Amino acid sequence: YQRRVHGNNVTHDMVAVELARRKLVHVGTSTNGRPVLWLRARLHTKRDTPLRDVQLTSLYIMERIVRPALRSELPGPAGETMVLVADISGFGLANIDMESTRFISEMFRDFYPELLDAALVFLLRWWTRHGSSARCGGS
């Protein structure tokens, strides 16, 4: 997807609505000085957000916000990484969007593997109560 829509071609106006929803916010730095992006899954619903909006916003954030911040705040090969925290608190069935999740995962894997120092999942209670038993075939 990035080959067809380059992140540098995405304008603020194209993603302003998604940015205003504050689903993905920069919250400071980790104990190692890495920028931390906090993804608030409960604010996303597939019904209200087309996949193209997720794609454009993700590329905009990576190319227009994350990369410039990493270059200016953390120069050098050892400091050019970030931490992504997926906050699953308050997450429910309406928030499940496998296409968007797949796109973001593949985006990091295929186009930004050198930028991701760590990906953490925060408050995964919903999945452990509902999803794990269904996935594992448990009772």
DRENPATOR-893193 format. One record per atom (N, C-alpha, C): residue number from 1; x, y, z; residue in one letter. Coordinates in steps of 0.2 Angstrom, whole numbers. Example, Ala and Ser with C-alpha at 12.3 -4.5 7.8 and 13.67 -1.06 7.14 Angstrom:
REM DRENPATOR-893193
<1 <66 -28 39> 'A'>
<1 <62 -22 39> 'A'>
<1 <66 -16 39> 'A'>
<2 <64 -11 35> 'S'>
<2 <68 -5 36> 'S'>
<2 <64 0 39> 'S'>
***
This chain:
REM DRENPATOR-893193
<1 <4 -6 0> 'Y'>
<1 <0 0 0> 'Y'>
<1 <4 6 0> 'Y'>
<2 <10 6 4> 'Q'>
<2 <14 12 4> 'Q'>
<2 <17 14 -3> 'Q'>
<3 <18 9 -7> 'R'>
<3 <21 10 -14> 'R'>
<3 <16 14 -18> 'R'>
<4 <9 13 -17> 'R'>
<4 <4 16 -21> 'R'>
<4 <2 23 -18> 'R'>
<5 <2 24 -11> 'V'>
<5 <1 30 -8> 'V'>
<5 <7 31 -3> 'V'>
<6 <12 35 -5> 'H'>
<6 <18 37 -1> 'H'>
<6 <16 41 5> 'H'>
<7 <18 40 11> 'G'>
<7 <17 44 16> 'G'>
<7 <18 51 16> 'G'>
<8 <23 53 12> 'N'>
<8 <24 60 11> 'N'>
<8 <19 64 7> 'N'>
<9 <15 60 3> 'N'>
<9 <10 63 -1> 'N'>
<9 <3 64 3> 'N'>
<10 <3 62 9> 'V'>
<10 <-3 62 13> 'V'>
<10 <-3 69 17> 'V'>
<11 <-8 73 16> 'T'>
<11 <-8 79 19> 'T'>
<11 <-12 79 26> 'T'>
<12 <-11 84 30> 'H'>
<12 <-15 85 36> 'H'>
<12 <-22 85 35> 'H'>
<13 <-24 88 30> 'D'>
<13 <-32 89 28> 'D'>
<13 <-35 82 27> 'D'>
<14 <-31 78 24> 'M'>
<14 <-33 71 22> 'M'>
<14 <-35 67 28> 'M'>
<15 <-31 68 34> 'V'>
<15 <-31 64 40> 'V'>
<15 <-34 68 46> 'V'>
<16 <-36 74 45> 'A'>
<16 <-38 78 51> 'A'>
<16 <-43 75 55> 'A'>
<17 <-48 72 53> 'V'>
<17 <-53 69 57> 'V'>
<17 <-51 63 61> 'V'>
<18 <-47 59 58> 'E'>
<18 <-44 53 62> 'E'>
<18 <-39 56 67> 'E'>
<19 <-35 61 66> 'L'>
<19 <-30 64 71> 'L'>
<19 <-34 67 76> 'L'>
<20 <-40 70 75> 'A'>
<20 <-44 73 80> 'A'>
<20 <-47 68 85> 'A'>
<21 <-48 62 83> 'R'>
<21 <-50 57 87> 'R'>
<21 <-45 54 92> 'R'>
<22 <-39 56 91> 'R'>
<22 <-34 55 96> 'R'>
<22 <-33 47 98> 'R'>
<23 <-34 43 93> 'K'>
<23 <-33 36 94> 'K'>
<23 <-26 34 95> 'K'>
<24 <-21 38 92> 'L'>
<24 <-14 37 92> 'L'>
<24 <-11 43 94> 'L'>
<25 <-8 43 100> 'V'>
<25 <-5 49 103> 'V'>
<25 <2 48 105> 'V'>
<26 <6 53 105> 'H'>
<26 <13 53 108> 'H'>
<26 <13 55 115> 'H'>
<27 <15 51 119> 'V'>
<27 <14 52 127> 'V'>
<27 <21 53 130> 'V'>
<28 <26 54 126> 'G'>
<28 <33 55 130> 'G'>
<28 <38 50 128> 'G'>
<29 <42 49 132> 'T'>
<29 <48 44 131> 'T'>
<29 <48 38 136> 'T'>
<30 <51 33 134> 'S'>
<30 <52 27 138> 'S'>
<30 <57 28 143> 'S'>
<31 <59 24 147> 'T'>
<31 <64 24 152> 'T'>
<31 <71 24 148> 'T'>
<32 <71 22 142> 'N'>
<32 <77 22 138> 'N'>
<32 <77 28 133> 'N'>
<33 <73 32 134> 'G'>
<33 <73 38 130> 'G'>
<33 <69 38 123> 'G'>
<34 <66 32 122> 'R'>
<34 <62 31 116> 'R'>
<34 <56 34 116> 'R'>
<35 <54 38 110> 'P'>
<35 <47 40 109> 'P'>
<35 <42 35 110> 'P'>
<36 <36 36 114> 'V'>
<36 <31 31 115> 'V'>
<36 <25 34 112> 'V'>
<37 <22 30 107> 'L'>
<37 <15 31 104> 'L'>
<37 <10 26 108> 'L'>
<38 <5 29 110> 'W'>
<38 <0 25 113> 'W'>
<38 <-6 25 109> 'W'>
<39 <-8 19 107> 'L'>
<39 <-14 17 103> 'L'>
<39 <-20 15 107> 'L'>
<40 <-25 19 107> 'R'>
<40 <-31 18 111> 'R'>
<40 <-36 14 107> 'R'>
<41 <-36 8 107> 'A'>
<41 <-40 3 103> 'A'>
<41 <-48 5 104> 'A'>
<42 <-50 7 110> 'R'>
<42 <-57 8 112> 'R'>
<42 <-60 13 108> 'R'>
<43 <-56 18 105> 'L'>
<43 <-58 24 102> 'L'>
<43 <-59 22 94> 'L'>
<44 <-57 16 92> 'H'>
<44 <-58 14 85> 'H'>
<44 <-64 9 84> 'H'>
<45 <-68 11 79> 'T'>
<45 <-74 6 77> 'T'>
<45 <-73 5 70> 'T'>
<46 <-73 -1 67> 'K'>
<46 <-73 -2 60> 'K'>
<46 <-79 1 57> 'K'>
<47 <-85 1 60> 'R'>
<47 <-91 4 57> 'R'>
<47 <-90 12 55> 'R'>
<48 <-86 15 59> 'D'>
<48 <-85 23 58> 'D'>
<48 <-79 25 55> 'D'>
<49 <-74 20 53> 'T'>
<49 <-68 21 50> 'T'>
<49 <-66 17 45> 'T'>
<50 <-66 19 38> 'P'>
<50 <-64 15 33> 'P'>
<50 <-57 13 33> 'P'>
<51 <-55 8 30> 'L'>
<51 <-48 5 30> 'L'>
<51 <-44 10 27> 'L'>
<52 <-46 14 22> 'R'>
<52 <-42 19 19> 'R'>
<52 <-40 24 23> 'R'>
<53 <-44 26 28> 'D'>
<53 <-43 32 33> 'D'>
<53 <-37 29 38> 'D'>
<54 <-38 23 40> 'V'>
<54 <-33 20 44> 'V'>
<54 <-26 20 41> 'V'>
<55 <-26 18 34> 'Q'>
<55 <-20 17 31> 'Q'>
<55 <-17 24 30> 'Q'>
<56 <-21 29 28> 'L'>
<56 <-18 36 26> 'L'>
<56 <-15 39 33> 'L'>
<57 <-19 38 38> 'T'>
<57 <-17 41 45> 'T'>
<57 <-11 38 47> 'T'>
<58 <-11 31 47> 'S'>
<58 <-5 28 49> 'S'>
<58 <2 30 45> 'S'>
<59 <1 30 39> 'L'>
<59 <7 33 35> 'L'>
<59 <9 40 36> 'L'>
<60 <4 44 37> 'Y'>
<60 <5 51 39> 'Y'>
<60 <9 52 46> 'Y'>
<61 <6 48 51> 'I'>
<61 <9 48 57> 'I'>
<61 <17 46 57> 'I'>
<62 <18 40 53> 'M'>
<62 <25 38 53> 'M'>
<62 <29 42 49> 'M'>
<63 <27 45 43> 'E'>
<63 <31 49 39> 'E'>
<63 <32 56 41> 'E'>
<64 <26 59 44> 'R'>
<64 <26 66 45> 'R'>
<64 <27 68 53> 'R'>
<65 <26 63 57> 'I'>
<65 <27 64 64> 'I'>
<65 <33 60 67> 'I'>
<66 <32 54 67> 'V'>
<66 <37 49 70> 'V'>
<66 <44 50 67> 'V'>
<67 <45 49 60> 'R'>
<67 <52 50 57> 'R'>
<67 <55 56 59> 'R'>
<68 <52 62 58> 'P'>
<68 <55 69 59> 'P'>
<68 <57 69 67> 'P'>
<69 <53 67 71> 'A'>
<69 <54 67 78> 'A'>
<69 <60 63 80> 'A'>
<70 <61 57 77> 'L'>
<70 <66 53 79> 'L'>
<70 <73 56 76> 'L'>
<71 <73 59 70> 'R'>
<71 <79 62 67> 'R'>
<71 <81 68 72> 'R'>
<72 <76 72 74> 'S'>
<72 <78 78 78> 'S'>
<72 <79 76 85> 'S'>
<73 <76 72 88> 'E'>
<73 <76 71 96> 'E'>
<73 <81 65 97> 'E'>
<74 <82 60 93> 'L'>
<74 <86 55 95> 'L'>
<74 <91 53 89> 'L'>
<75 <96 57 87> 'P'>
<75 <100 56 82> 'P'>
<75 <105 50 83> 'P'>
<76 <107 47 78> 'G'>
<76 <111 41 78> 'G'>
<76 <108 35 78> 'G'>
<77 <111 29 75> 'P'>
<77 <107 23 74> 'P'>
<77 <105 20 80> 'P'>
<78 <108 21 86> 'A'>
<78 <105 17 92> 'A'>
<78 <99 21 95> 'A'>
<79 <98 27 93> 'G'>
<79 <92 30 96> 'G'>
<79 <86 32 91> 'G'>
<80 <86 28 86> 'E'>
<80 <81 30 81> 'E'>
<80 <76 25 81> 'E'>
<81 <73 23 87> 'T'>
<81 <68 18 87> 'T'>
<81 <62 21 92> 'T'>
<82 <57 18 92> 'M'>
<82 <51 20 96> 'M'>
<82 <48 14 99> 'M'>
<83 <43 16 104> 'V'>
<83 <39 10 107> 'V'>
<83 <32 12 105> 'V'>
<84 <28 6 104> 'L'>
<84 <21 7 102> 'L'>
<84 <18 3 108> 'L'>
<85 <13 6 111> 'V'>
<85 <9 3 116> 'V'>
<85 <2 3 114> 'V'>
<86 <-1 -3 113> 'A'>
<86 <-8 -4 111> 'A'>
<86 <-12 -5 118> 'A'>
<87 <-16 0 119> 'D'>
<87 <-20 0 125> 'D'>
<87 <-27 -3 124> 'D'>
<88 <-28 -9 126> 'I'>
<88 <-34 -13 125> 'I'>
<88 <-39 -12 130> 'I'>
<89 <-38 -7 135> 'S'>
<89 <-43 -6 140> 'S'>
<89 <-50 -3 137> 'S'>
<90 <-55 -6 140> 'G'>
<90 <-62 -3 137> 'G'>
<90 <-63 -6 130> 'G'>
<91 <-59 -10 127> 'F'>
<91 <-60 -13 121> 'F'>
<91 <-66 -18 121> 'F'>
<92 <-70 -18 116> 'G'>
<92 <-76 -23 115> 'G'>
<92 <-76 -25 108> 'G'>
<93 <-82 -29 107> 'L'>
<93 <-83 -32 100> 'L'>
<93 <-83 -27 95> 'L'>
<94 <-86 -21 96> 'A'>
<94 <-87 -16 91> 'A'>
<94 <-80 -13 89> 'A'>
<95 <-75 -14 93> 'N'>
<95 <-68 -11 91> 'N'>
<95 <-64 -16 87> 'N'>
<96 <-66 -22 86> 'I'>
<96 <-62 -27 82> 'I'>
<96 <-62 -25 75> 'I'>
<97 <-56 -24 72> 'D'>
<97 <-55 -23 65> 'D'>
<97 <-49 -26 63> 'D'>
<98 <-50 -32 61> 'M'>
<98 <-44 -36 59> 'M'>
<98 <-40 -33 53> 'M'>
<99 <-44 -30 48> 'E'>
<99 <-41 -27 42> 'E'>
<99 <-36 -22 44> 'E'>
<100 <-38 -17 49> 'S'>
<100 <-34 -12 51> 'S'>
<100 <-28 -15 55> 'S'>
<101 <-29 -20 59> 'T'>
<101 <-24 -23 63> 'T'>
<101 <-19 -26 59> 'T'>
<102 <-21 -29 54> 'R'>
<102 <-16 -33 49> 'R'>
<102 <-12 -27 45> 'R'>
<103 <-16 -22 43> 'F'>
<103 <-12 -17 39> 'F'>
<103 <-7 -14 44> 'F'>
<104 <-8 -12 50> 'I'>
<104 <-3 -9 54> 'I'>
<104 <3 -14 56> 'I'>
<105 <1 -20 57> 'S'>
<105 <6 -25 58> 'S'>
<105 <11 -26 52> 'S'>
<106 <8 -26 46> 'E'>
<106 <12 -27 40> 'E'>
<106 <16 -21 39> 'E'>
<107 <13 -15 40> 'M'>
<107 <16 -9 39> 'M'>
<107 <23 -8 43> 'M'>
<108 <22 -10 49> 'F'>
<108 <29 -10 53> 'F'>
<108 <33 -15 51> 'F'>
<109 <31 -21 49> 'R'>
<109 <35 -27 47> 'R'>
<109 <39 -25 41> 'R'>
<110 <35 -23 36> 'D'>
<110 <37 -22 29> 'D'>
<110 <41 -15 28> 'D'>
<111 <39 -10 31> 'F'>
<111 <42 -3 29> 'F'>
<111 <45 0 35> 'F'>
<112 <44 -2 41> 'Y'>
<112 <47 2 47> 'Y'>
<112 <50 -3 52> 'Y'>
<113 <53 -9 50> 'P'>
<113 <55 -13 55> 'P'>
<113 <61 -11 59> 'P'>
<114 <65 -6 57> 'E'>
<114 <70 -3 60> 'E'>
<114 <68 2 65> 'E'>
<115 <62 4 65> 'L'>
<115 <60 10 69> 'L'>
<115 <56 7 76> 'L'>
<116 <54 1 76> 'L'>
<116 <50 -2 82> 'L'>
<116 <55 -5 86> 'L'>
<117 <56 -2 92> 'D'>
<117 <60 -5 97> 'D'>
<117 <56 -10 101> 'D'>
<118 <50 -9 103> 'A'>
<118 <46 -13 106> 'A'>
<118 <38 -12 105> 'A'>
<119 <34 -17 105> 'A'>
<119 <27 -16 104> 'A'>
<119 <24 -20 111> 'A'>
<120 <20 -16 114> 'L'>
<120 <17 -19 121> 'L'>
<120 <10 -18 120> 'L'>
<121 <6 -23 124> 'V'>
<121 <-1 -23 124> 'V'>
<121 <-2 -22 131> 'V'>
<122 <-7 -17 132> 'F'>
<122 <-8 -14 139> 'F'>
<122 <-16 -16 141> 'F'>
<123 <-17 -19 147> 'L'>
<123 <-24 -21 149> 'L'>
<123 <-27 -25 144> 'L'>
<124 <-25 -32 144> 'L'>
<124 <-28 -36 139> 'L'>
<124 <-34 -41 142> 'L'>
<125 <-37 -38 147> 'R'>
<125 <-42 -42 150> 'R'>
<125 <-48 -44 146> 'R'>
<126 <-50 -40 141> 'W'>
<126 <-55 -43 137> 'W'>
<126 <-53 -49 133> 'W'>
<127 <-48 -49 130> 'W'>
<127 <-45 -55 126> 'W'>
<127 <-44 -61 131> 'W'>
<128 <-42 -60 137> 'T'>
<128 <-40 -66 141> 'T'>
<128 <-47 -69 144> 'T'>
<129 <-52 -65 144> 'R'>
<129 <-59 -67 147> 'R'>
<129 <-63 -70 141> 'R'>
<130 <-62 -67 135> 'H'>
<130 <-67 -69 130> 'H'>
<130 <-64 -73 124> 'H'>
<131 <-58 -70 122> 'G'>
<131 <-55 -73 116> 'G'>
<131 <-51 -79 117> 'G'>
<132 <-47 -79 122> 'S'>
<132 <-42 -84 123> 'S'>
<132 <-45 -91 123> 'S'>
<133 <-51 -92 127> 'S'>
<133 <-54 -98 127> 'S'>
<133 <-57 -100 121> 'S'>
<134 <-60 -96 117> 'A'>
<134 <-63 -97 110> 'A'>
<134 <-57 -99 105> 'A'>
<135 <-52 -96 106> 'R'>
<135 <-46 -97 101> 'R'>
<135 <-43 -104 103> 'R'>
<136 <-42 -105 109> 'C'>
<136 <-39 -111 111> 'C'>
<136 <-43 -117 112> 'C'>
<137 <-50 -116 111> 'G'>
<137 <-54 -122 112> 'G'>
<137 <-56 -124 119> 'G'>
<138 <-54 -119 123> 'G'>
<138 <-55 -121 130> 'G'>
<138 <-62 -120 132> 'G'>
<139 <-64 -121 139> 'S'>
<139 <-71 -120 141> 'S'>
<139 <-72 -113 143> 'S'>
***
